[in-house]
Structure formats: C-alpha cells, structure tokens
Amino acid sequence: MSFSLHHLVREPKIKKDKNPLLLLLHGYGSNEEDLFSFASELPDEYYVISARAPYDLMYGSYAWYAINFDADENKFSDLEQACSSRDLIAGFIDELLLSYAIDAQKVTLVGFSQGCILSYAVALSYPQKVQRVVAMSGYLNLEMMTENYRQNDFSNLKIFASHGTVDQVIPVTWARKSAPVLEELGIEVTYKEYPVGHGVAPQNFFDFRNWLSQTL
C-alpha cells in the first residue's frame, strides 16, 4: 500500500505473531534518519519505524508544522499545520497496523522536540491508538489536542518525559509544567531531567530503554 508518511523500518529481530511498535518522530528541521540512528540499540522485539515530517524545509530537513516569528521575535506555532500533522500521524499508525504484524495494544511514540510535542498531541487526542509515549525535549501544548480530549480514556497510557536542564531551544520550565497536567488527567508519568542542552544524553537513552522494558 502507499503510505501517507515516508518512513524507515527496522524489522524486529525476534519475530512474533504480533510485535510491539516504536514509532520515532523527529524534531523541527531534521529528518527520519536522525532518531533512526539509534534503532540498532533499541530492544530486539520491536518494529522500529521512523517517520519523516510532511513539511519540506529544503536540504533534507522537514517539520511537523511551521514555527513563525513576529516583529518582536516572539515565536509561535502554526496550529493548523500541527493539528493536520497530529491527524496524519494517527492515520499513519492505522496504515502501519494494516501493513506490518504490529500489536495494536503495544504502540509507543518516541518523539524529540517538535516530534515530542506531536507525540503528546496524538496520544492525548487518540489514546486508543497509543499506549506509551517517550517525550524528549518537548512540552505539552493543549491547543494541539482534539476538542473533547479531556473526555478520553487515559487508563492505558503511560508517559516517560525527559528534558535537559540547560536546554536553550525549549526551556526546561516548559517541560516541568507538563507532568502535573498529565497527572491531573490520570496519566502515569515518569519525569527525568539531565544536565544537557537540547539533545538526548546517553543516560536519558538508557533510562527510557529501561522504562520500555519495565512497562511493556
């Protein structure tokens, strides 16, 4: 079948009737190769699929939505594009379930930066499609959720959120606000910080990989 998003696939090394999925969502200005670079280090029983964002910024870089600046250098997100990408990812998960032997009850989104913001939006808008989220170096933007998201059943959703304490792109204070909101919705959250900037520290990678094995 033709897919709505270009993607890379690492097949599970341990094949079952249905395997769990890790769907990787890169950050603004990056591409599907970025997070896929550590696919070989991820657990053997997973499909690891890395998707390319739909908006082309040229020279091999892509975005899930535009980030614009006003005259005072205030930064704001294109919410229309963001919501379009949210629904595109939700539909892409359905396409993957039809095309690969993936367990629909074991779908995990792994998002970095803008991909993290979209991972939150997809999981809270469509919790029936996503059971776990690894949310790295991003934050919760409630304007990107579907209209009645608070009425959703989050009882099967677990989130591992992490952030660098000296992140110069997305302030750590933004990330710290996410966990209390998620917990208020009844979502199980693990939140960790690392003494790094806008990136994934080795300890962060080990911690989320351990979290994956504990929560599967």
Residue frames as qw, qx, qy, qz and C-alpha x, y, z in Angstrom:
[[0.000, 0.887, 0.462, 0.000, 0.00, 0.00, 0.00],
 [0.327, 0.555, -0.084, 0.760, 1.07, 3.62, -0.33],
 [0.468, -0.497, -0.517, 0.516, 1.77, 5.35, 2.97],
 [0.002, 0.960, 0.233, 0.158, 0.88, 8.90, 3.98],
 [0.256, -0.901, 0.345, 0.065, 4.36, 9.40, 5.51],
 [0.666, 0.511, -0.519, 0.162, 7.76, 8.39, 4.17],
 [0.671, -0.633, 0.318, -0.217, 9.48, 6.17, 6.76],
 [0.347, 0.475, -0.804, 0.087, 12.35, 3.83, 7.59],
 [0.893, -0.299, -0.044, -0.335, 11.77, 0.39, 9.12],
 [0.084, 0.431, -0.879, 0.188, 13.89, -1.84, 11.33],
 [0.778, -0.186, -0.492, -0.343, 12.16, -5.19, 11.47],
 [0.680, -0.595, 0.341, -0.260, 12.06, -6.95, 14.86],
 [0.232, 0.504, -0.832, 0.003, 14.95, -9.33, 15.40],
 [0.158, 0.077, 0.943, -0.284, 12.66, -11.56, 17.46],
 [0.384, -0.103, -0.475, -0.785, 9.57, -12.22, 15.33],
 [0.270, 0.199, 0.817, -0.468, 6.25, -12.99, 17.00],
 [0.230, 0.592, 0.747, 0.194, 2.72, -13.23, 15.59],
 [0.035, 0.927, 0.198, 0.317, 2.38, -9.55, 16.51],
 [0.616, -0.037, -0.270, 0.739, 5.27, -7.35, 17.61],
 [0.167, -0.832, -0.293, 0.440, 5.26, -4.06, 19.55],
 [0.481, 0.677, 0.203, 0.519, 5.98, -0.81, 17.69],
 [0.346, -0.605, -0.079, 0.713, 8.26, 2.12, 18.41],
 [0.416, 0.759, 0.354, 0.355, 7.29, 5.00, 16.11],
 [0.495, -0.350, -0.047, 0.794, 10.01, 7.66, 16.05],
 [0.210, 0.899, 0.339, 0.182, 9.08, 11.31, 15.39],
 [0.598, 0.070, -0.066, 0.796, 11.99, 13.69, 14.74],
 [0.161, -0.684, -0.281, 0.653, 12.32, 17.36, 15.60],
 [0.358, 0.900, 0.126, -0.213, 11.97, 20.56, 13.55],
 [0.241, 0.852, -0.433, -0.170, 14.47, 20.82, 10.70],
 [0.367, -0.381, 0.846, 0.066, 15.59, 17.21, 10.98],
 [0.660, 0.225, -0.497, -0.516, 14.54, 14.04, 9.13],
 [0.943, -0.182, -0.065, -0.272, 13.75, 10.35, 9.58],
 [0.742, 0.327, -0.482, 0.332, 17.46, 9.38, 9.66],
 [0.075, -0.655, 0.424, -0.622, 18.07, 11.28, 12.91],
 [0.663, -0.381, 0.458, -0.453, 16.38, 9.18, 15.61],
 [0.967, 0.197, -0.098, -0.129, 16.71, 6.07, 13.42],
 [0.391, 0.652, -0.592, 0.266, 20.46, 6.28, 14.03],
 [0.211, -0.371, 0.791, -0.438, 19.97, 4.56, 17.40],
 [0.845, 0.015, -0.164, -0.509, 17.48, 1.94, 16.11],
 [0.706, 0.232, -0.659, 0.111, 20.10, -0.80, 16.46],
 [0.116, 0.225, -0.701, 0.666, 20.32, -0.05, 20.20],
 [0.599, -0.157, 0.150, -0.771, 16.57, -0.45, 20.76],
 [0.592, -0.146, 0.750, -0.256, 15.05, -3.72, 22.05],
 [0.066, -0.171, 0.871, 0.456, 15.03, -6.63, 19.58],
 [0.222, 0.405, 0.884, -0.070, 11.33, -7.47, 19.79],
 [0.226, 0.712, 0.272, -0.607, 10.13, -4.11, 18.39],
 [0.490, 0.637, 0.358, 0.475, 9.34, -2.83, 14.96],
 [0.273, -0.593, -0.055, 0.755, 11.27, 0.46, 14.92],
 [0.391, 0.636, 0.505, 0.433, 9.75, 2.84, 12.37],
 [0.250, -0.469, -0.071, 0.844, 10.98, 6.39, 11.86],
 [0.355, 0.758, 0.536, 0.109, 8.65, 8.79, 10.04],
 [0.329, 0.082, 0.152, 0.928, 9.53, 11.87, 8.01],
 [0.127, 0.591, 0.417, -0.679, 7.53, 15.02, 8.78],
 [0.517, 0.608, 0.582, 0.156, 5.34, 16.30, 5.91],
 [0.178, 0.978, 0.059, -0.090, 6.56, 19.89, 5.52],
 [0.811, 0.214, 0.054, 0.542, 9.75, 20.26, 3.46],
 [0.236, -0.919, 0.034, 0.315, 12.18, 22.93, 4.67],
 [0.593, 0.746, -0.298, 0.044, 14.69, 22.07, 1.87],
 [0.260, 0.623, -0.698, 0.240, 18.11, 20.39, 2.04],
 [0.569, -0.036, -0.814, 0.110, 16.85, 17.22, 3.71],
 [0.024, -0.078, -0.648, 0.757, 15.16, 18.95, 6.63],
 [0.325, -0.455, -0.680, -0.474, 11.47, 18.69, 7.48],
 [0.162, -0.117, 0.488, -0.850, 8.93, 19.97, 10.01],
 [0.009, -0.434, -0.895, 0.097, 5.65, 18.77, 11.51],
 [0.057, 0.903, 0.426, 0.029, 4.45, 22.38, 11.49],
 [0.382, 0.628, -0.059, 0.676, 5.83, 25.85, 10.82],
 [0.467, -0.612, -0.333, 0.544, 7.32, 27.96, 13.59],
 [0.276, 0.749, 0.228, 0.557, 6.87, 31.69, 12.89],
 [0.409, -0.307, -0.310, 0.801, 8.27, 34.84, 14.44],
 [0.094, 0.918, 0.381, 0.065, 6.50, 38.18, 14.83],
 [0.301, 0.828, -0.120, 0.458, 8.13, 41.63, 14.72],
 [0.399, -0.772, 0.379, -0.320, 9.17, 41.33, 18.38],
 [0.320, 0.411, -0.851, 0.068, 10.85, 37.96, 17.77],
 [0.634, -0.119, 0.581, -0.496, 8.10, 36.11, 19.63],
 [0.130, 0.171, -0.923, -0.319, 7.87, 32.54, 18.41],
 [0.660, 0.103, 0.416, -0.617, 4.54, 30.88, 17.70],
 [0.325, -0.017, 0.923, 0.204, 3.42, 27.57, 16.22],
 [0.440, 0.069, -0.453, -0.772, 1.20, 27.09, 13.18],
 [0.491, -0.036, 0.725, -0.481, -1.62, 25.30, 14.99],
 [0.791, 0.395, 0.004, -0.468, -3.48, 24.42, 11.80],
 [0.571, 0.507, -0.644, -0.040, -0.45, 22.57, 10.44],
 [0.109, -0.335, 0.842, -0.408, 0.19, 20.99, 13.84],
 [0.667, 0.104, 0.514, -0.529, -3.35, 19.60, 14.07],
 [0.773, 0.485, -0.258, -0.317, -3.10, 18.37, 10.48],
 [0.364, 0.478, -0.786, 0.143, 0.13, 16.52, 11.35],
 [0.414, -0.186, 0.719, -0.527, -1.47, 15.15, 14.53],
 [0.810, 0.257, 0.282, -0.445, -4.24, 13.54, 12.48],
 [0.632, 0.581, -0.492, -0.144, -1.79, 12.45, 9.78],
 [0.059, 0.418, -0.864, 0.274, 0.26, 10.53, 12.39],
 [0.598, 0.007, 0.609, -0.522, -2.89, 8.97, 13.86],
 [0.827, 0.438, -0.009, -0.351, -3.89, 7.76, 10.38],
 [0.417, 0.609, -0.674, 0.016, -0.32, 6.60, 9.69],
 [0.332, -0.286, 0.826, -0.355, -0.49, 4.34, 12.77],
 [0.791, 0.258, 0.376, -0.408, -3.57, 2.68, 11.22],
 [0.679, 0.623, -0.347, -0.175, -1.65, 2.18, 7.95],
 [0.090, 0.543, -0.815, 0.179, 1.25, 0.56, 9.81],
 [0.570, -0.089, 0.707, -0.409, -1.11, -1.85, 11.60],
 [0.828, 0.435, 0.135, -0.326, -2.52, -2.94, 8.23],
 [0.610, 0.685, -0.396, -0.024, 0.91, -3.38, 6.63],
 [0.278, 0.447, -0.779, 0.341, 3.08, -4.89, 9.37],
 [0.676, -0.346, -0.651, -0.011, 2.50, -7.56, 12.03],
 [0.066, 0.336, -0.415, 0.843, 2.21, -4.97, 14.81],
 [0.275, -0.470, -0.792, 0.277, 0.36, -5.47, 18.10],
 [0.068, -0.685, -0.285, -0.667, -2.22, -2.65, 18.18],
 [0.613, -0.759, -0.207, -0.072, -2.14, -2.77, 22.00],
 [0.711, -0.466, 0.095, 0.518, 1.63, -2.08, 22.12],
 [0.460, 0.697, 0.170, 0.523, 2.20, 1.12, 20.19],
 [0.486, -0.654, -0.120, 0.567, 4.78, 3.57, 21.58],
 [0.379, 0.878, 0.053, 0.289, 5.57, 7.03, 20.20],
 [0.658, -0.389, -0.013, 0.645, 9.15, 8.25, 20.69],
 [0.299, 0.873, 0.225, 0.312, 9.29, 11.97, 19.98],
 [0.551, -0.257, -0.098, 0.788, 12.10, 14.52, 20.20],
 [0.065, -0.216, 0.043, 0.973, 11.45, 18.29, 20.39],
 [0.494, 0.150, -0.174, -0.839, 8.70, 19.09, 17.84],
 [0.558, -0.002, -0.794, -0.244, 8.17, 15.33, 17.47],
 [0.189, -0.163, -0.799, 0.548, 7.68, 15.17, 21.25],
 [0.299, 0.202, 0.217, -0.907, 5.03, 17.93, 21.14],
 [0.608, 0.123, -0.473, -0.626, 3.22, 15.99, 18.39],
 [0.405, -0.020, -0.908, 0.110, 3.55, 12.72, 20.33],
 [0.083, 0.211, 0.633, -0.740, 1.71, 14.30, 23.25],
 [0.456, 0.238, -0.069, -0.855, -0.97, 15.64, 20.88],
 [0.569, 0.092, -0.717, -0.391, -1.54, 12.26, 19.19],
 [0.315, -0.071, -0.896, 0.303, -1.57, 10.27, 22.44],
 [0.133, 0.260, 0.556, -0.778, -3.96, 12.57, 24.30],
 [0.501, 0.265, -0.175, -0.805, -6.23, 13.01, 21.27],
 [0.824, 0.158, -0.421, -0.346, -6.25, 9.31, 20.30],
 [0.338, -0.524, 0.731, -0.278, -5.30, 7.27, 23.40],
 [0.908, 0.109, 0.329, -0.236, -7.00, 4.22, 21.89],
 [0.779, 0.595, -0.180, 0.085, -4.17, 4.15, 19.30],
 [0.377, 0.587, -0.525, 0.487, -1.17, 4.78, 21.59],
 [0.784, -0.501, -0.364, 0.046, -0.29, 3.09, 24.88],
 [0.642, -0.544, -0.022, 0.541, 3.05, 4.74, 25.69],
 [0.362, 0.899, -0.018, 0.245, 4.98, 7.89, 24.87],
 [0.674, -0.292, -0.034, 0.678, 8.66, 8.69, 25.25],
 [0.151, 0.947, 0.223, 0.176, 8.57, 12.50, 25.25],
 [0.690, -0.259, -0.003, 0.675, 12.05, 14.02, 24.99],
 [0.288, -0.209, 0.107, 0.929, 12.95, 17.72, 24.98],
 [0.115, -0.436, -0.530, -0.718, 9.44, 18.97, 24.27],
 [0.165, 0.084, 0.532, -0.826, 6.35, 20.16, 26.10],
 [0.160, 0.508, 0.845, -0.048, 2.59, 19.76, 26.27],
 [0.124, 0.069, -0.168, -0.976, 0.66, 22.17, 24.04],
 [0.312, 0.364, 0.800, -0.360, -3.02, 21.76, 24.89],
 [0.420, 0.584, -0.039, -0.694, -4.03, 23.84, 21.86],
 [0.289, 0.377, -0.772, -0.422, -2.99, 20.91, 19.66],
 [0.243, 0.090, 0.940, -0.223, -5.44, 18.43, 21.19],
 [0.165, -0.411, -0.735, -0.514, -8.76, 17.39, 19.68],
 [0.293, -0.535, -0.073, -0.789, -11.71, 19.35, 21.01],
 [0.762, -0.488, 0.011, -0.427, -13.03, 16.94, 23.65],
 [0.575, 0.363, -0.695, 0.234, -9.77, 15.24, 24.56],
 [0.212, -0.372, 0.635, -0.643, -10.44, 15.52, 28.32],
 [0.826, -0.044, 0.183, -0.531, -13.26, 13.01, 27.93],
 [0.693, 0.380, -0.608, -0.082, -10.86, 10.36, 26.57],
 [0.914, -0.403, 0.036, -0.032, -9.92, 7.22, 28.49],
 [0.266, 0.776, -0.539, 0.191, -6.26, 7.55, 29.50],
 [0.809, -0.465, 0.303, -0.195, -6.20, 4.48, 31.76],
 [0.946, 0.083, 0.185, 0.253, -3.81, 2.57, 29.45],
 [0.461, 0.798, -0.113, 0.371, -1.50, 5.50, 28.69],
 [0.707, -0.566, 0.010, 0.425, 1.97, 5.78, 30.24],
 [0.395, 0.883, -0.078, 0.243, 4.49, 8.55, 29.56],
 [0.725, -0.331, 0.001, 0.604, 8.25, 8.85, 30.04],
 [0.236, 0.947, 0.082, 0.204, 9.16, 12.54, 29.77],
 [0.716, -0.341, 0.013, 0.609, 12.68, 13.96, 29.88],
 [0.245, 0.947, 0.065, 0.198, 14.42, 17.28, 29.37],
 [0.647, 0.168, -0.238, 0.705, 17.83, 18.90, 29.55],
 [0.339, -0.754, -0.370, 0.424, 18.24, 21.40, 32.38],
 [0.177, -0.578, 0.199, 0.771, 20.24, 23.77, 30.14],
 [0.449, 0.479, 0.673, 0.340, 18.08, 23.39, 27.01],
 [0.098, -0.365, 0.076, 0.923, 18.47, 26.62, 25.03],
 [0.145, -0.151, -0.671, -0.711, 15.72, 25.81, 22.49],
 [0.566, -0.537, -0.460, -0.424, 12.80, 24.75, 24.70],
 [0.139, -0.558, 0.530, -0.623, 13.16, 25.95, 28.32],
 [0.300, -0.052, -0.929, 0.213, 13.07, 23.24, 30.98],
 [0.245, 0.149, 0.495, -0.820, 10.40, 25.27, 32.80],
 [0.619, 0.165, -0.294, -0.710, 8.00, 24.47, 29.92],
 [0.570, 0.073, -0.814, -0.087, 8.65, 20.75, 30.29],
 [0.097, -0.013, -0.787, 0.609, 8.18, 20.89, 34.08],
 [0.466, 0.101, 0.191, -0.858, 4.64, 22.20, 33.60],
 [0.586, 0.109, -0.630, -0.498, 3.64, 19.13, 31.55],
 [0.320, -0.008, -0.925, 0.204, 3.81, 16.40, 34.22],
 [0.183, 0.195, 0.621, -0.736, 1.28, 17.97, 36.66],
 [0.561, 0.265, -0.137, -0.772, -1.24, 18.46, 33.83],
 [0.551, 0.163, -0.777, -0.257, -0.79, 14.86, 32.67],
 [0.167, -0.050, -0.887, 0.427, -1.14, 13.53, 36.22],
 [0.369, 0.198, 0.344, -0.841, -4.31, 15.57, 36.69],
 [0.665, 0.237, -0.377, -0.599, -5.72, 13.71, 33.66],
 [0.886, -0.213, 0.345, -0.227, -4.90, 10.43, 35.43],
 [0.796, 0.520, -0.299, 0.081, -1.93, 9.56, 33.20],
 [0.835, -0.451, 0.107, 0.295, 1.01, 7.69, 34.71],
 [0.401, 0.872, -0.197, 0.200, 4.12, 9.86, 34.19],
 [0.785, -0.342, 0.028, 0.515, 7.83, 9.31, 34.77],
 [0.265, 0.949, -0.022, 0.170, 9.71, 12.63, 34.50],
 [0.783, -0.329, 0.072, 0.523, 13.50, 12.99, 34.46],
 [0.211, 0.968, -0.131, -0.040, 15.99, 15.78, 33.86],
 [0.867, 0.000, 0.086, 0.491, 19.60, 15.63, 32.67],
 [0.252, -0.786, 0.084, 0.559, 22.39, 18.24, 32.78],
 [0.456, 0.092, 0.593, 0.657, 22.44, 18.74, 28.99],
 [0.205, 0.302, -0.139, -0.921, 21.12, 21.12, 26.32],
 [0.739, 0.336, 0.062, -0.581, 18.69, 20.34, 23.50],
 [0.492, 0.392, -0.759, -0.170, 19.66, 16.73, 22.89],
 [0.925, -0.268, -0.161, -0.218, 19.44, 13.17, 24.17],
 [0.188, -0.690, 0.673, -0.191, 22.03, 12.38, 26.84],
 [0.442, 0.188, -0.875, -0.053, 23.35, 8.78, 26.98],
 [0.064, 0.065, 0.828, -0.553, 21.78, 8.35, 30.44],
 [0.542, 0.270, 0.132, -0.785, 18.46, 9.58, 29.05],
 [0.623, 0.274, -0.605, -0.413, 18.62, 6.91, 26.34],
 [0.289, 0.083, -0.926, 0.229, 19.43, 4.16, 28.86],
 [0.243, 0.132, 0.618, -0.736, 16.65, 5.34, 31.19],
 [0.643, 0.271, -0.024, -0.716, 13.96, 5.34, 28.53],
 [0.563, 0.238, -0.759, -0.222, 15.12, 1.97, 27.18],
 [0.108, -0.002, -0.893, 0.437, 14.84, 0.51, 30.70],
 [0.421, 0.210, 0.360, -0.806, 11.43, 2.15, 31.08],
 [0.622, 0.248, -0.467, -0.577, 10.32, 0.45, 27.85],
 [0.466, 0.088, -0.880, 0.026, 11.21, -2.99, 29.18],
 [0.030, 0.091, 0.750, -0.654, 9.56, -2.30, 32.54],
 [0.433, 0.310, 0.277, -0.800, 6.28, -1.07, 31.06],
 [0.398, 0.185, -0.692, -0.573, 5.79, -3.41, 28.07]]
